[in-house]
Amino acid sequence: YYLPPNADEFFFRFETTPVRGLSTSFQYQFIRHGADYGTQQVQGSSLYSELSNVNRDDIEKHFLHDGAYNWMHIISAGASYSTKKTKVPFNIYGSLGFLYSYYTMIDDEDYKRPTILGNHKADGNTKYHFVDNDEYPVQCGIVMTFGIKLWNF
């Protein structure tokens, strides 16, 4: 899975097969990513900015301390059942997850990005704080996946 630039992720997945043909899983993901839009956009946080070869080595990045960052917590559980005993082997799968997403940002007086070379005023010691506004809102959601796979050998 491609994780966009200027991001990090912690991923934990536990899988088990309690009986033949049935597998279950539980997973937790923690993802942080620089905002690629808005008043505190972080240079280098979008694929477009990574494709540019102009002044790439001069971009100053101070992860979490140079603009707005999206923090996502995703917890999900799933199961899959497959059989090869029928004329048409199949797999039934599904998962249910919960997403909690919020932003942090630095104070406006610390955010200065006059050129394409990143924020020259912020550094690794710049304080960031939780924010919930129209531009960078807190969001919660449910993610559901269900499906059937049919195949022949």
C-alpha positions, 0 to 999 in steps of 0.5 A, spaced: 500 500 500 502 506 498 503 511 503 503 518 501 509 523 502 510 526 509 507 521 513 508 515 517 504 509 519 503 504 525 500 498 523 498 492 527 494 486 525 492 479 528 490 473 524 487 467 526 484 461 523 479 458 529 477 452 524 478 450 517 476 455 512 474 460 517 479 466 518 478 472 523 482 478 523 483 484 528 487 490 526 489 497 528 492 503 524 495 509 526 496 514 520 499 521 520 499 525 514 501 533 512 495 536 510 495 537 502 490 543 502 488 549 506 491 555 510 497 551 513 498 546 507 505 542 508 509 542 502 511 535 500 505 532 502 502 531 496 504 526 490 504 532 485 509 536 490 513 529 490 513 529 482 517 536 482 524 536 481 525 543 482 529 545 489 527 538 492 533 538 496 532 545 499 525 543 502 525 544 509 520 539 513 519 538 520 514 533 521 508 535 525 511 541 527 511 545 520 503 546 519 497 542 519 497 534 520 491 529 519 491 524 525 487 517 523 486 512 528 482 506 524 480 499 528 477 494 524 475 486 525 473 482 519 472 474 517 473 470 511 470 463 509 472 459 503 471 452 501 473 448 495 468 442 496 463 445 492 463 445 484 464 452 484 469 454 490 468 461 493 470 465 499 465 470 503 469 475 506 467 482 510 470 487 515 467 492 519 471 498 522 471 505 525 475 511 523 477 517 528 480 523 524 483 529 527 488 535 525 493 538 529 496 545 527 501 550 529 500 557 531 499 562 525 505 566 527 509 560 526 506 558 519 510 562 514 511 559 507 513 564 502 516 560 497 516 553 495 521 551 499 517 549 505 516 553 512 522 556 514 520 559 520 518 553 524 523 548 526 522 541 530 521 545 537 515 549 534 509 547 538 502 544 535 495 543 538 489 540 537 484 543 532 477 542 530 474 547 525 471 548 518 477 547 514 480 542 519 475 538 522 474 532 527 471 526 523 468 519 525 466 514 520 464 507 519 468 503 514 464 496 512 467 491 506 463 485 504 464 481 498 464 474 495 469 471 490 468 465 485 473 462 482 475 455 478 481 451 478 
